[in-house]
Amino acid sequence: MRILLWIGVAVLALGILSFFVPLPHDQRHSVRIGDERFSVEKHEHERVQPVVGVTLVVVGAALMIAGGRSR
């Protein structure tokens, strides 16, 4: 079950990165009046909710423990 260990490492790394790396998010709103089009673009960088990051860390650690014990 070595594959569980590596999947756990990957999930744990994603969980740790989710606390520090913001994800880009773009929104575009437009209105058409006659032949004219008016639009507004909004660029934001949002972080993942802390609950998601903690869940990824816990699941990654559990997978690493399960993969290491079955050896």
All heavy atoms as TSV, in Angstrom:
chain	resi	resn	atom	element	x	y	z
A	1	MET	N	N	0.819	-1.200	0.000
A	1	MET	CA	C	0.000	0.000	0.000
A	1	MET	C	C	0.860	1.261	0.000
A	1	MET	O	O	0.545	2.242	0.641
A	1	MET	CB	C	-0.916	0.011	1.226
A	1	MET	CG	C	-1.992	-1.000	1.195
A	1	MET	SD	S	-3.162	-0.487	-0.038
A	1	MET	CE	C	-4.304	-1.792	0.057
A	2	ARG	N	N	1.936	1.200	-0.696
A	2	ARG	CA	C	2.823	2.349	-0.785
A	2	ARG	C	C	2.145	3.518	-1.509
A	2	ARG	O	O	2.482	4.669	-1.276
A	2	ARG	CB	C	4.082	1.933	-1.528
A	2	ARG	CG	C	5.194	2.867	-1.383
A	2	ARG	CD	C	6.417	2.092	-0.929
A	2	ARG	NE	N	7.598	2.916	-1.052
A	2	ARG	CZ	C	8.187	3.420	0.010
A	2	ARG	NH1	N	7.720	3.177	1.198
A	2	ARG	NH2	N	9.257	4.157	-0.132
A	3	ILE	N	N	1.182	3.186	-2.358
A	3	ILE	CA	C	0.495	4.244	-3.097
A	3	ILE	C	C	-0.295	5.155	-2.155
A	3	ILE	O	O	-0.388	6.365	-2.389
A	3	ILE	CB	C	-0.412	3.634	-4.204
A	3	ILE	CG1	C	-0.935	4.719	-5.137
A	3	ILE	CG2	C	-1.575	2.897	-3.615
A	3	ILE	CD1	C	0.068	5.173	-6.120
A	4	LEU	N	N	-0.845	4.600	-1.077
A	4	LEU	CA	C	-1.560	5.425	-0.095
A	4	LEU	C	C	-0.634	6.445	0.555
A	4	LEU	O	O	-1.034	7.570	0.832
A	4	LEU	CB	C	-2.187	4.549	0.990
A	4	LEU	CG	C	-3.525	3.912	0.687
A	4	LEU	CD1	C	-3.974	3.062	1.854
A	4	LEU	CD2	C	-4.556	4.949	0.358
A	5	LEU	N	N	0.586	6.031	0.791
A	5	LEU	CA	C	1.561	6.944	1.388
A	5	LEU	C	C	1.807	8.140	0.476
A	5	LEU	O	O	1.794	9.287	0.921
A	5	LEU	CB	C	2.867	6.206	1.680
A	5	LEU	CG	C	3.967	7.036	2.315
A	5	LEU	CD1	C	3.592	7.398	3.741
A	5	LEU	CD2	C	5.272	6.266	2.286
A	6	TRP	N	N	1.992	7.887	-0.807
A	6	TRP	CA	C	2.274	8.981	-1.747
A	6	TRP	C	C	1.049	9.853	-1.991
A	6	TRP	O	O	1.161	11.071	-2.155
A	6	TRP	CB	C	2.823	8.436	-3.058
A	6	TRP	CG	C	4.213	7.922	-2.861
A	6	TRP	CD1	C	4.610	6.625	-2.861
A	6	TRP	CD2	C	5.371	8.705	-2.576
A	6	TRP	NE1	N	5.954	6.556	-2.597
A	6	TRP	CE2	C	6.457	7.811	-2.420
A	6	TRP	CE3	C	5.612	10.065	-2.430
A	6	TRP	CZ2	C	7.738	8.242	-2.138
A	6	TRP	CZ3	C	6.901	10.487	-2.151
A	6	TRP	CH2	C	7.942	9.581	-2.013
A	7	ILE	N	N	-0.119	9.243	-2.015
A	7	ILE	CA	C	-1.343	10.044	-2.139
A	7	ILE	C	C	-1.512	10.917	-0.893
A	7	ILE	O	O	-1.891	12.088	-0.984
A	7	ILE	CB	C	-2.569	9.141	-2.360
A	7	ILE	CG1	C	-2.493	8.477	-3.733
A	7	ILE	CG2	C	-3.861	9.928	-2.228
A	7	ILE	CD1	C	-3.558	7.440	-3.977
A	8	GLY	N	N	-1.204	10.369	0.267
A	8	GLY	CA	C	-1.271	11.137	1.510
A	8	GLY	C	C	-0.312	12.311	1.518
A	8	GLY	O	O	-0.650	13.400	1.979
A	9	VAL	N	N	0.896	12.096	0.991
A	9	VAL	CA	C	1.878	13.192	0.913
A	9	VAL	C	C	1.354	14.296	0.002
A	9	VAL	O	O	1.455	15.483	0.328
A	9	VAL	CB	C	3.240	12.662	0.419
A	9	VAL	CG1	C	4.174	13.795	0.069
A	9	VAL	CG2	C	3.867	11.759	1.462
A	10	ALA	N	N	0.766	13.909	-1.134
A	10	ALA	CA	C	0.242	14.904	-2.077
A	10	ALA	C	C	-0.928	15.687	-1.470
A	10	ALA	O	O	-0.990	16.921	-1.589
A	10	ALA	CB	C	-0.193	14.219	-3.370
A	11	VAL	N	N	-1.836	14.982	-0.805
A	11	VAL	CA	C	-2.994	15.654	-0.198
A	11	VAL	C	C	-2.548	16.560	0.946
A	11	VAL	O	O	-3.041	17.680	1.106
A	11	VAL	CB	C	-4.044	14.615	0.274
A	11	VAL	CG1	C	-5.140	15.273	1.078
A	11	VAL	CG2	C	-4.627	13.880	-0.917
A	12	LEU	N	N	-1.585	16.096	1.735
A	12	LEU	CA	C	-1.048	16.916	2.828
A	12	LEU	C	C	-0.377	18.173	2.281
A	12	LEU	O	O	-0.575	19.274	2.809
A	12	LEU	CB	C	-0.057	16.101	3.660
A	12	LEU	CG	C	0.547	16.808	4.861
A	12	LEU	CD1	C	-0.513	17.004	5.933
A	12	LEU	CD2	C	1.697	16.005	5.414
A	13	ALA	N	N	0.390	18.036	1.209
A	13	ALA	CA	C	1.038	19.209	0.601
A	13	ALA	C	C	0.008	20.196	0.069
A	13	ALA	O	O	0.161	21.412	0.240
A	13	ALA	CB	C	1.978	18.757	-0.523
A	14	LEU	N	N	-1.053	19.695	-0.554
A	14	LEU	CA	C	-2.117	20.586	-1.034
A	14	LEU	C	C	-2.811	21.297	0.119
A	14	LEU	O	O	-3.159	22.479	0.015
A	14	LEU	CB	C	-3.148	19.804	-1.847
A	14	LEU	CG	C	-2.719	19.373	-3.237
A	14	LEU	CD1	C	-3.788	18.485	-3.855
A	14	LEU	CD2	C	-2.460	20.577	-4.116
A	15	GLY	N	N	-3.001	20.592	1.219
A	15	GLY	CA	C	-3.618	21.210	2.388
A	15	GLY	C	C	-2.763	22.317	2.969
A	15	GLY	O	O	-3.264	23.379	3.342
A	16	ILE	N	N	-1.465	22.092	3.046
A	16	ILE	CA	C	-0.560	23.126	3.577
A	16	ILE	C	C	-0.492	24.314	2.622
A	16	ILE	O	O	-0.522	25.468	3.046
A	16	ILE	CB	C	0.830	22.528	3.849
A	16	ILE	CG1	C	0.735	21.534	5.014
A	16	ILE	CG2	C	1.846	23.614	4.145
A	16	ILE	CD1	C	1.983	20.720	5.246
A	17	LEU	N	N	-0.422	24.035	1.326
A	17	LEU	CA	C	-0.366	25.127	0.347
A	17	LEU	C	C	-1.655	25.956	0.334
A	17	LEU	O	O	-1.621	27.144	0.032
A	17	LEU	CB	C	-0.113	24.572	-1.049
A	17	LEU	CG	C	1.315	24.167	-1.354
A	17	LEU	CD1	C	1.388	23.526	-2.737
A	17	LEU	CD2	C	2.242	25.356	-1.274
A	18	SER	N	N	-2.781	25.332	0.667
A	18	SER	CA	C	-4.050	26.068	0.636
A	18	SER	C	C	-4.099	27.189	1.675
A	18	SER	O	O	-4.895	28.111	1.543
A	18	SER	CB	C	-5.225	25.114	0.857
A	18	SER	OG	O	-5.254	24.652	2.189
A	19	PHE	N	N	-3.241	27.118	2.697
A	19	PHE	CA	C	-3.200	28.195	3.690
A	19	PHE	C	C	-2.416	29.416	3.195
A	19	PHE	O	O	-2.619	30.518	3.677
A	19	PHE	CB	C	-2.559	27.702	4.985
A	19	PHE	CG	C	-3.385	26.683	5.716
A	19	PHE	CD1	C	-2.910	25.402	5.901
A	19	PHE	CD2	C	-4.633	27.013	6.206
A	19	PHE	CE1	C	-3.662	24.465	6.581
A	19	PHE	CE2	C	-5.396	26.081	6.880
A	19	PHE	CZ	C	-4.909	24.801	7.064
A	20	PHE	N	N	-1.518	29.223	2.232
A	20	PHE	CA	C	-0.609	30.292	1.837
A	20	PHE	C	C	-0.819	30.823	0.418
A	20	PHE	O	O	-0.521	31.977	0.153
A	20	PHE	CB	C	0.840	29.808	1.952
A	20	PHE	CG	C	1.202	29.385	3.346
A	20	PHE	CD1	C	1.365	28.050	3.654
A	20	PHE	CD2	C	1.346	30.322	4.345
A	20	PHE	CE1	C	1.692	27.652	4.932
A	20	PHE	CE2	C	1.671	29.938	5.636
A	20	PHE	CZ	C	1.836	28.597	5.933
A	21	VAL	N	N	-1.303	29.998	-0.501
A	21	VAL	CA	C	-1.388	30.391	-1.909
A	21	VAL	C	C	-2.827	30.773	-2.251
A	21	VAL	O	O	-3.725	29.930	-2.175
A	21	VAL	CB	C	-0.924	29.231	-2.821
A	21	VAL	CG1	C	-1.032	29.626	-4.274
A	21	VAL	CG2	C	0.499	28.820	-2.479
A	22	PRO	N	N	-3.065	32.021	-2.616
A	22	PRO	CA	C	-4.424	32.415	-3.014
A	22	PRO	C	C	-4.727	31.954	-4.442
A	22	PRO	O	O	-3.843	31.827	-5.285
A	22	PRO	CB	C	-4.388	33.942	-2.926
A	22	PRO	CG	C	-2.960	34.293	-3.113
A	22	PRO	CD	C	-2.155	33.146	-2.564
A	23	LEU	N	N	-5.988	31.698	-4.713
A	23	LEU	CA	C	-6.431	31.275	-6.032
A	23	LEU	C	C	-7.017	32.466	-6.781
A	23	LEU	O	O	-7.830	33.206	-6.232
A	23	LEU	CB	C	-7.492	30.179	-5.908
A	23	LEU	CG	C	-7.060	28.910	-5.194
A	23	LEU	CD1	C	-8.257	27.991	-5.000
A	23	LEU	CD2	C	-5.969	28.216	-5.968
A	24	PRO	N	N	-6.629	32.669	-8.040
A	24	PRO	CA	C	-7.189	33.787	-8.800
A	24	PRO	C	C	-8.645	33.524	-9.177
A	24	PRO	O	O	-9.043	32.390	-9.444
A	24	PRO	CB	C	-6.308	33.854	-10.047
A	24	PRO	CG	C	-5.730	32.500	-10.185
A	24	PRO	CD	C	-5.637	31.920	-8.818
A	25	HIS	N	N	-9.410	34.593	-9.176
A	25	HIS	CA	C	-10.835	34.505	-9.497
A	25	HIS	C	C	-11.213	35.738	-10.305
A	25	HIS	O	O	-10.966	36.861	-9.880
A	25	HIS	CB	C	-11.648	34.437	-8.198
A	25	HIS	CG	C	-13.112	34.360	-8.410
A	25	HIS	ND1	N	-13.727	33.266	-8.942
A	25	HIS	CD2	C	-14.088	35.251	-8.155
A	25	HIS	CE1	C	-15.025	33.487	-9.006
A	25	HIS	NE2	N	-15.270	34.687	-8.534
A	26	ASP	N	N	-11.786	35.535	-11.484
A	26	ASP	CA	C	-12.185	36.642	-12.354
A	26	ASP	C	C	-13.697	36.666	-12.512
A	26	ASP	O	O	-14.336	35.625	-12.624
A	26	ASP	CB	C	-11.559	36.496	-13.739
A	26	ASP	CG	C	-10.052	36.562	-13.705
A	26	ASP	OD1	O	-9.511	37.226	-12.804
A	26	ASP	OD2	O	-9.410	35.950	-14.582
A	27	GLN	N	N	-14.244	37.878	-12.530
A	27	GLN	CA	C	-15.670	38.069	-12.785
A	27	GLN	C	C	-15.823	39.113	-13.871
A	27	GLN	O	O	-15.098	40.102	-13.908
A	27	GLN	CB	C	-16.399	38.559	-11.538
A	27	GLN	CG	C	-16.538	37.547	-10.460
A	27	GLN	CD	C	-17.334	38.110	-9.280
A	27	GLN	OE1	O	-17.604	39.301	-9.203
A	27	GLN	NE2	N	-17.686	37.231	-8.362
A	28	ARG	N	N	-16.783	38.890	-14.752
A	28	ARG	CA	C	-17.062	39.862	-15.808
A	28	ARG	C	C	-18.564	40.127	-15.829
A	28	ARG	O	O	-19.371	39.216	-15.868
A	28	ARG	CB	C	-16.628	39.321	-17.159
A	28	ARG	CG	C	-16.982	40.268	-18.297
A	28	ARG	CD	C	-16.560	39.736	-19.608
A	28	ARG	NE	N	-15.124	39.944	-19.702
A	28	ARG	CZ	C	-14.411	39.647	-20.763
A	28	ARG	NH1	N	-14.978	39.094	-21.796
A	28	ARG	NH2	N	-13.124	39.889	-20.778
A	29	HIS	N	N	-18.891	41.403	-15.778
A	29	HIS	CA	C	-20.281	41.829	-15.847
A	29	HIS	C	C	-20.401	42.778	-17.036
A	29	HIS	O	O	-19.587	43.691	-17.192
A	29	HIS	CB	C	-20.700	42.563	-14.565
A	29	HIS	CG	C	-20.555	41.731	-13.337
A	29	HIS	ND1	N	-21.451	40.759	-12.990
A	29	HIS	CD2	C	-19.610	41.721	-12.377
A	29	HIS	CE1	C	-21.068	40.187	-11.871
A	29	HIS	NE2	N	-19.943	40.759	-11.475
A	30	SER	N	N	-21.418	42.560	-17.858
A	30	SER	CA	C	-21.589	43.440	-19.017
A	30	SER	C	C	-23.060	43.756	-19.230
A	30	SER	O	O	-23.939	42.974	-18.871
A	30	SER	CB	C	-21.004	42.791	-20.276
A	30	SER	OG	O	-21.679	41.608	-20.580
A	31	VAL	N	N	-23.269	44.932	-19.816
A	31	VAL	CA	C	-24.615	45.404	-20.131
A	31	VAL	C	C	-24.588	45.895	-21.568
A	31	VAL	O	O	-23.679	46.610	-21.984
A	31	VAL	CB	C	-25.040	46.554	-19.180
A	31	VAL	CG1	C	-26.379	47.116	-19.589
A	31	VAL	CG2	C	-25.061	46.083	-17.755
A	32	ARG	N	N	-25.590	45.510	-22.323
A	32	ARG	CA	C	-25.686	45.977	-23.707
A	32	ARG	C	C	-26.882	46.920	-23.807
A	32	ARG	O	O	-28.006	46.576	-23.460
A	32	ARG	CB	C	-25.865	44.799	-24.642
A	32	ARG	CG	C	-26.060	45.236	-26.073
A	32	ARG	CD	C	-26.068	44.078	-26.995
A	32	ARG	NE	N	-24.742	44.075	-27.599
A	32	ARG	CZ	C	-24.245	43.089	-28.290
A	32	ARG	NH1	N	-24.935	41.991	-28.450
A	32	ARG	NH2	N	-23.060	43.179	-28.827
A	33	ILE	N	N	-26.611	48.141	-24.256
A	33	ILE	CA	C	-27.643	49.142	-24.461
A	33	ILE	C	C	-27.579	49.556	-25.925
A	33	ILE	O	O	-26.632	50.227	-26.347
A	33	ILE	CB	C	-27.440	50.365	-23.544
A	33	ILE	CG1	C	-27.468	49.938	-22.078
A	33	ILE	CG2	C	-28.495	51.420	-23.824
A	33	ILE	CD1	C	-27.130	51.035	-21.114
A	34	GLY	N	N	-28.546	49.107	-26.685
A	34	GLY	CA	C	-28.538	49.402	-28.117
A	34	GLY	C	C	-27.356	48.705	-28.772
A	34	GLY	O	O	-27.180	47.493	-28.667
A	35	ASP	N	N	-26.532	49.510	-29.461
A	35	ASP	CA	C	-25.351	48.960	-30.118
A	35	ASP	C	C	-24.115	49.013	-29.218
A	35	ASP	O	O	-23.062	48.504	-29.600
A	35	ASP	CB	C	-25.048	49.733	-31.410
A	35	ASP	CG	C	-26.131	49.497	-32.464
A	35	ASP	OD1	O	-26.786	48.437	-32.379
A	35	ASP	OD2	O	-26.289	50.352	-33.343
A	36	GLU	N	N	-24.232	49.620	-28.074
A	36	GLU	CA	C	-23.084	49.773	-27.174
A	36	GLU	C	C	-23.065	48.675	-26.115
A	36	GLU	O	O	-24.101	48.223	-25.654
A	36	GLU	CB	C	-23.134	51.135	-26.473
A	36	GLU	CG	C	-23.026	52.318	-27.401
A	36	GLU	CD	C	-21.679	52.363	-28.088
A	36	GLU	OE1	O	-20.660	52.063	-27.439
A	36	GLU	OE2	O	-21.653	52.710	-29.279
A	37	ARG	N	N	-21.872	48.288	-25.728
A	37	ARG	CA	C	-21.700	47.293	-24.668
A	37	ARG	C	C	-20.744	47.865	-23.625
A	37	ARG	O	O	-19.656	48.328	-23.949
A	37	ARG	CB	C	-21.131	46.012	-25.251
A	37	ARG	CG	C	-20.785	45.010	-24.190
A	37	ARG	CD	C	-20.167	43.778	-24.772
A	37	ARG	NE	N	-20.956	42.666	-24.295
A	37	ARG	CZ	C	-21.009	41.503	-24.844
A	37	ARG	NH1	N	-20.317	41.279	-25.933
A	37	ARG	NH2	N	-21.719	40.548	-24.326
A	38	PHE	N	N	-21.185	47.816	-22.380
A	38	PHE	CA	C	-20.380	48.282	-21.262
A	38	PHE	C	C	-20.057	47.080	-20.383
A	38	PHE	O	O	-20.946	46.307	-20.038
A	38	PHE	CB	C	-21.134	49.334	-20.448
A	38	PHE	CG	C	-21.521	50.534	-21.258
A	38	PHE	CD1	C	-22.802	50.659	-21.783
A	38	PHE	CD2	C	-20.601	51.530	-21.510
A	38	PHE	CE1	C	-23.160	51.755	-22.529
A	38	PHE	CE2	C	-20.946	52.629	-22.263
A	38	PHE	CZ	C	-22.228	52.745	-22.780
A	39	SER	N	N	-18.795	46.955	-20.030
A	39	SER	CA	C	-18.425	45.795	-19.217
A	39	SER	C	C	-17.439	46.201	-18.127
A	39	SER	O	O	-16.692	47.165	-18.258
A	39	SER	CB	C	-17.816	44.696	-20.077
A	39	SER	OG	O	-16.614	45.131	-20.665
A	40	VAL	N	N	-17.477	45.423	-17.061
A	40	VAL	CA	C	-16.585	45.625	-15.925
A	40	VAL	C	C	-15.960	44.271	-15.601
A	40	VAL	O	O	-16.651	43.262	-15.507
A	40	VAL	CB	C	-17.350	46.151	-14.687
A	40	VAL	CG1	C	-16.448	46.223	-13.486
A	40	VAL	CG2	C	-17.981	47.487	-14.983
A	41	GLU	N	N	-14.643	44.250	-15.473
A	41	GLU	CA	C	-13.944	43.036	-15.083
A	41	GLU	C	C	-13.378	43.212	-13.685
A	41	GLU	O	O	-12.839	44.267	-13.355
A	41	GLU	CB	C	-12.813	42.723	-16.049
A	41	GLU	CG	C	-13.281	42.313	-17.410
A	41	GLU	CD	C	-12.135	41.900	-18.305
A	41	GLU	OE1	O	-11.065	41.545	-17.781
A	41	GLU	OE2	O	-12.316	41.950	-19.523
A	42	LYS	N	N	-13.514	42.183	-12.890
A	42	LYS	CA	C	-13.034	42.237	-11.512
A	42	LYS	C	C	-12.099	41.050	-11.283
A	42	LYS	O	O	-12.471	39.903	-11.509
A	42	LYS	CB	C	-14.238	42.159	-10.571
A	42	LYS	CG	C	-13.910	42.338	-9.133
A	42	LYS	CD	C	-15.199	42.327	-8.325
A	42	LYS	CE	C	-14.924	42.494	-6.870
A	42	LYS	NZ	N	-16.140	42.423	-6.073
A	43	HIS	N	N	-10.874	41.341	-10.869
A	43	HIS	CA	C	-9.878	40.308	-10.600
A	43	HIS	C	C	-9.624	40.247	-9.097
A	43	HIS	O	O	-9.310	41.262	-8.481
A	43	HIS	CB	C	-8.559	40.610	-11.316
A	43	HIS	CG	C	-8.710	40.783	-12.792
A	43	HIS	ND1	N	-8.884	39.717	-13.635
A	43	HIS	CD2	C	-8.723	41.889	-13.571
A	43	HIS	CE1	C	-8.992	40.165	-14.873
A	43	HIS	NE2	N	-8.900	41.488	-14.861
A	44	GLU	N	N	-9.782	39.062	-8.535
A	44	GLU	CA	C	-9.560	38.882	-7.107
A	44	GLU	C	C	-8.686	37.667	-6.875
A	44	GLU	O	O	-8.619	36.761	-7.701
A	44	GLU	CB	C	-10.887	38.659	-6.368
A	44	GLU	CG	C	-11.808	39.831	-6.361
A	44	GLU	CD	C	-13.097	39.518	-5.612
A	44	GLU	OE1	O	-13.313	38.349	-5.250
A	44	GLU	OE2	O	-13.870	40.447	-5.393
A	45	HIS	N	N	-8.036	37.652	-5.741
A	45	HIS	CA	C	-7.282	36.490	-5.295
A	45	HIS	C	C	-7.870	36.066	-3.961
A	45	HIS	O	O	-7.778	36.787	-2.979
A	45	HIS	CB	C	-5.792	36.815	-5.137
A	45	HIS	CG	C	-5.139	37.169	-6.430
A	45	HIS	ND1	N	-4.807	36.221	-7.360
A	45	HIS	CD2	C	-4.786	38.353	-6.960
A	45	HIS	CE1	C	-4.256	36.812	-8.400
A	45	HIS	NE2	N	-4.234	38.118	-8.182
A	46	GLU	N	N	-8.505	34.894	-3.966
A	46	GLU	CA	C	-9.185	34.418	-2.768
A	46	GLU	C	C	-8.468	33.199	-2.214
A	46	GLU	O	O	-7.983	32.366	-2.958
A	46	GLU	CB	C	-10.630	34.039	-3.090
A	46	GLU	CG	C	-11.463	35.191	-3.579
A	46	GLU	CD	C	-12.865	34.756	-3.973
A	46	GLU	OE1	O	-13.141	33.551	-3.931
A	46	GLU	OE2	O	-13.664	35.628	-4.322
A	47	ARG	N	N	-8.434	33.104	-0.911
A	47	ARG	CA	C	-7.882	31.915	-0.268
A	47	ARG	C	C	-8.996	30.912	-0.030
A	47	ARG	O	O	-10.161	31.276	0.119
A	47	ARG	CB	C	-7.235	32.274	1.060
A	47	ARG	CG	C	-5.973	33.066	0.861
A	47	ARG	CD	C	-5.019	32.798	1.993
A	47	ARG	NE	N	-3.703	33.275	1.644
A	47	ARG	CZ	C	-3.146	34.354	2.143
A	47	ARG	NH1	N	-3.788	35.060	3.038
A	47	ARG	NH2	N	-1.951	34.705	1.759
A	48	VAL	N	N	-8.618	29.652	0.016
A	48	VAL	CA	C	-9.568	28.585	0.309
A	48	VAL	C	C	-9.973	28.707	1.779
A	48	VAL	O	O	-9.176	29.132	2.616
A	48	VAL	CB	C	-8.925	27.211	0.035
A	48	VAL	CG1	C	-9.856	26.084	0.375
A	48	VAL	CG2	C	-8.489	27.119	-1.416
A	49	GLN	N	N	-11.190	28.330	2.101
A	49	GLN	CA	C	-11.653	28.416	3.477
A	49	GLN	C	C	-10.771	27.541	4.372
A	49	GLN	O	O	-10.341	26.457	3.967
A	49	GLN	CB	C	-13.097	27.961	3.581
A	49	GLN	CG	C	-14.052	28.881	2.876
A	49	GLN	CD	C	-15.484	28.395	3.009
A	49	GLN	OE1	O	-15.762	27.347	3.539
A	49	GLN	NE2	N	-16.396	29.196	2.497
A	50	PRO	N	N	-10.503	27.997	5.582
A	50	PRO	CA	C	-9.630	27.222	6.483
A	50	PRO	C	C	-10.134	25.818	6.781
A	50	PRO	O	O	-9.332	24.908	6.980
A	50	PRO	CB	C	-9.604	28.067	7.755
A	50	PRO	CG	C	-9.953	29.440	7.324
A	50	PRO	CD	C	-10.865	29.293	6.145
A	51	VAL	N	N	-11.440	25.616	6.768
A	51	VAL	CA	C	-11.991	24.283	7.027
A	51	VAL	C	C	-11.525	23.300	5.952
A	51	VAL	O	O	-11.194	22.147	6.240
A	51	VAL	CB	C	-13.539	24.346	7.077
A	51	VAL	CG1	C	-14.136	22.964	7.171
A	51	VAL	CG2	C	-13.988	25.222	8.217
A	52	VAL	N	N	-11.466	23.754	4.712
A	52	VAL	CA	C	-11.017	22.896	3.617
A	52	VAL	C	C	-9.543	22.554	3.789
A	52	VAL	O	O	-9.133	21.403	3.608
A	52	VAL	CB	C	-11.272	23.579	2.260
A	52	VAL	CG1	C	-10.714	22.761	1.115
A	52	VAL	CG2	C	-12.754	23.830	2.057
A	53	GLY	N	N	-8.732	23.533	4.150
A	53	GLY	CA	C	-7.305	23.284	4.363
A	53	GLY	C	C	-7.044	22.312	5.498
A	53	GLY	O	O	-6.227	21.394	5.381
A	54	VAL	N	N	-7.763	22.484	6.604
A	54	VAL	CA	C	-7.597	21.584	7.755
A	54	VAL	C	C	-8.040	20.174	7.381
A	54	VAL	O	O	-7.373	19.194	7.736
A	54	VAL	CB	C	-8.392	22.120	8.974
A	54	VAL	CG1	C	-8.448	21.083	10.075
A	54	VAL	CG2	C	-7.766	23.404	9.478
A	55	THR	N	N	-9.131	20.065	6.640
A	55	THR	CA	C	-9.607	18.754	6.210
A	55	THR	C	C	-8.580	18.060	5.315
A	55	THR	O	O	-8.313	16.864	5.470
A	55	THR	CB	C	-10.949	18.888	5.465
A	55	THR	OG1	O	-11.887	19.550	6.314
A	55	THR	CG2	C	-11.484	17.541	5.042
A	56	LEU	N	N	-7.982	18.801	4.399
A	56	LEU	CA	C	-6.957	18.215	3.536
A	56	LEU	C	C	-5.744	17.749	4.338
A	56	LEU	O	O	-5.187	16.690	4.056
A	56	LEU	CB	C	-6.528	19.215	2.460
A	56	LEU	CG	C	-7.510	19.464	1.328
A	56	LEU	CD1	C	-7.032	20.615	0.464
A	56	LEU	CD2	C	-7.686	18.214	0.500
A	57	VAL	N	N	-5.336	18.527	5.321
A	57	VAL	CA	C	-4.191	18.142	6.146
A	57	VAL	C	C	-4.503	16.876	6.943
A	57	VAL	O	O	-3.691	15.951	7.006
A	57	VAL	CB	C	-3.779	19.308	7.075
A	57	VAL	CG1	C	-2.778	18.846	8.116
A	57	VAL	CG2	C	-3.206	20.451	6.257
A	58	VAL	N	N	-5.688	16.808	7.536
A	58	VAL	CA	C	-6.061	15.647	8.342
A	58	VAL	C	C	-6.179	14.394	7.470
A	58	VAL	O	O	-5.671	13.323	7.823
A	58	VAL	CB	C	-7.379	15.917	9.109
A	58	VAL	CG1	C	-7.922	14.653	9.734
A	58	VAL	CG2	C	-7.147	16.987	10.159
A	59	VAL	N	N	-6.835	14.516	6.316
A	59	VAL	CA	C	-6.979	13.364	5.421
A	59	VAL	C	C	-5.620	12.928	4.891
A	59	VAL	O	O	-5.328	11.724	4.804
A	59	VAL	CB	C	-7.954	13.693	4.266
A	59	VAL	CG1	C	-7.918	12.638	3.185
A	59	VAL	CG2	C	-9.358	13.855	4.798
A	60	GLY	N	N	-4.762	13.881	4.547
A	60	GLY	CA	C	-3.424	13.528	4.077
A	60	GLY	C	C	-2.617	12.800	5.137
A	60	GLY	O	O	-1.940	11.808	4.853
A	61	ALA	N	N	-2.699	13.266	6.376
A	61	ALA	CA	C	-1.975	12.595	7.466
A	61	ALA	C	C	-2.532	11.197	7.704
A	61	ALA	O	O	-1.766	10.239	7.924
A	61	ALA	CB	C	-2.068	13.431	8.734
A	62	ALA	N	N	-3.846	11.046	7.646
A	62	ALA	CA	C	-4.457	9.727	7.834
A	62	ALA	C	C	-4.034	8.757	6.732
A	62	ALA	O	O	-3.744	7.579	6.991
A	62	ALA	CB	C	-5.976	9.854	7.897
A	63	LEU	N	N	-3.999	9.240	5.490
A	63	LEU	CA	C	-3.560	8.385	4.391
A	63	LEU	C	C	-2.095	7.995	4.532
A	63	LEU	O	O	-1.718	6.856	4.227
A	63	LEU	CB	C	-3.793	9.074	3.048
A	63	LEU	CG	C	-5.235	9.173	2.579
A	63	LEU	CD1	C	-5.329	10.043	1.335
A	63	LEU	CD2	C	-5.792	7.794	2.308
A	64	MET	N	N	-1.272	8.920	5.006
A	64	MET	CA	C	0.142	8.603	5.206
A	64	MET	C	C	0.303	7.557	6.295
A	64	MET	O	O	1.118	6.627	6.178
A	64	MET	CB	C	0.927	9.867	5.564
A	64	MET	CG	C	1.127	10.789	4.401
A	64	MET	SD	S	1.916	12.340	4.860
A	64	MET	CE	C	3.401	11.786	5.631
A	65	ILE	N	N	-0.459	7.671	7.372
A	65	ILE	CA	C	-0.387	6.682	8.468
A	65	ILE	C	C	-0.875	5.323	7.981
A	65	ILE	O	O	-0.251	4.296	8.240
A	65	ILE	CB	C	-1.189	7.173	9.689
A	65	ILE	CG1	C	-0.495	8.378	10.302
A	65	ILE	CG2	C	-1.374	6.057	10.704
A	65	ILE	CD1	C	-1.312	9.085	11.361
A	66	ALA	N	N	-1.979	5.316	7.227
A	66	ALA	CA	C	-2.513	4.053	6.717
A	66	ALA	C	C	-1.553	3.408	5.713
A	66	ALA	O	O	-1.373	2.188	5.723
A	66	ALA	CB	C	-3.864	4.292	6.065
A	67	GLY	N	N	-0.918	4.203	4.904
A	67	GLY	CA	C	0.041	3.670	3.930
A	67	GLY	C	C	1.319	3.192	4.573
A	67	GLY	O	O	1.960	2.251	4.112
A	68	GLY	N	N	1.721	3.814	5.668
A	68	GLY	CA	C	2.947	3.422	6.356
A	68	GLY	C	C	2.768	2.201	7.230
A	68	GLY	O	O	3.690	1.400	7.402
A	69	ARG	N	N	1.594	2.017	7.783
A	69	ARG	CA	C	1.345	0.877	8.683
A	69	ARG	C	C	1.155	-0.431	7.938
A	69	ARG	O	O	1.414	-1.476	8.463
A	69	ARG	CB	C	0.107	1.144	9.527
A	69	ARG	CG	C	0.368	2.102	10.625
A	69	ARG	CD	C	-0.772	2.097	11.580
A	69	ARG	NE	N	-0.478	3.021	12.667
A	69	ARG	CZ	C	-1.295	3.253	13.656
A	69	ARG	NH1	N	-2.456	2.628	13.695
A	69	ARG	NH2	N	-0.974	4.095	14.597
A	70	SER	N	N	0.656	-0.375	6.725
A	70	SER	CA	C	0.353	-1.617	6.020
A	70	SER	C	C	1.605	-2.271	5.440
A	70	SER	O	O	1.516	-3.281	4.775
A	70	SER	CB	C	-0.672	-1.352	4.920
A	70	SER	OG	O	-0.135	-0.455	3.964
A	71	ARG	N	N	2.737	-1.697	5.648
A	71	ARG	CA	C	4.004	-2.244	5.171
A	71	ARG	C	C	4.328	-3.444	5.878
A	71	ARG	O	O	4.612	-4.312	6.289
A	71	ARG	CB	C	5.121	-1.249	5.397
A	71	ARG	CG	C	5.560	-0.598	4.144
A	71	ARG	CD	C	6.524	0.465	4.459
A	71	ARG	NE	N	7.856	0.063	4.042
A	71	ARG	CZ	C	8.917	0.776	4.194
A	71	ARG	NH1	N	8.854	1.919	4.811
A	71	ARG	NH2	N	10.062	0.387	3.763
